[in-house]
Amino acid sequence: MASNSFFVLHVFLMFTLASMALSDSLSPSFYDHVCPEALPAIKRVVEDAVKQERRMGASLLRLHFHDCFVNGCDASILLDKTATIDSEKSAIPNNNSIRGFDVIDKIKSEVDKCCGRSIVSCADIVAVAARDSVVALGGPTWEVPLGRRDSTTASRTTANNDIPPPFLDLPALINSFKKQGLDEKDLVALSGGHTLGFAQCSTFRNRIYNDTNIDSAFASQRKANCPRRGGNTNLAPLDPTPALFDSKYFTNLVSKKGLLHSDQALFNGGQTDNLVKKYSTNLGSFSKDFAESMIKMGNIKPLTGNQGQIRVNCRKVNV
């Protein structure tokens, strides 16, 4: 009898895994039957990482953004350079600034241990870790559609071309997001992710020394830690509360205190001004739209079904 029960369980498991492999759409319940412990394991590791260093929450959120903007949400950003992989880690927007790879490695190890095998993709781990990071820092939650598979390639050139740099004006930002299937509301809501984290001096030096649409006291404050020459990696907070998900990023924009040129471009007499004003006084509206736009971004060109693979090591393509 026990043997028969094991056979039935084995057949059910094989059927479920086969269904997962063939699925061509994402679903929040993708792992519910094959590994219900997967998402709780991700959450535990993320919460521990954020507890140790609150800045890591912003880094894991940024990791998801920079992954999705380069040929879709496929964990290509995690791949190390090899003879055949032109790693995105060395692209201009990522080099010496993108973080969180060790945390993703730890999550992958814990999830595989809980599941008994490697069935949760690195791309899904990055997407869930971004959500759990936002929640850990006081932000909204949302159901993450799952079932992404991992790429077997990366593109440093595409990363250089498609990740929007911090010096863009509004029309260029709108076009950059439109290329990914994201609209102006998505642009403003997702830019609100800068309610968390820090930026390096090299990304905002030109703004504080040369832009005119900037509060003079704010510019002076930032110049103290960002000289005209040198100090490229010196950090400044993207908003006054860089470890708390709130609406102060937008309050800053209204006061001409956006740290990056691309931040202030959202409130500079253009068509996104009204949305920035709305978010600056309505955290609930921003949180709702942010969650919706995160889901939308997470749906950019995922690999599903038999596409790609489930990497055993998030940094390497399976042999």
ABEGO torsion letter per residue (X at the ends): XAAAAAAAAAAAAAAAAAAAAABABBBAAAAAAABAAAAAAAAAAAAAAAAABAAAAAAAAAAAAAAAABGEBAGAAABBBBAABBBAAABAAABGABBGAAAAAAAAAAAAAAAGBBABBAAAAAAAAAAAAAAAAGBBBBBBBBGBBBBABBBAAAAAAABBBAABBAAAAAAAAAAAGBBAAAAAAAAAAAABEBBBAAAAAAAAAABABBBAAAAAAAAAABBABEGAABBBBABABAABBBAAAAAAAAAGABABAAAAAABAGBAAAAAAAAAAABAAAAAAAAAAAAAAAAABGBBBEABEBBBABAABBBX
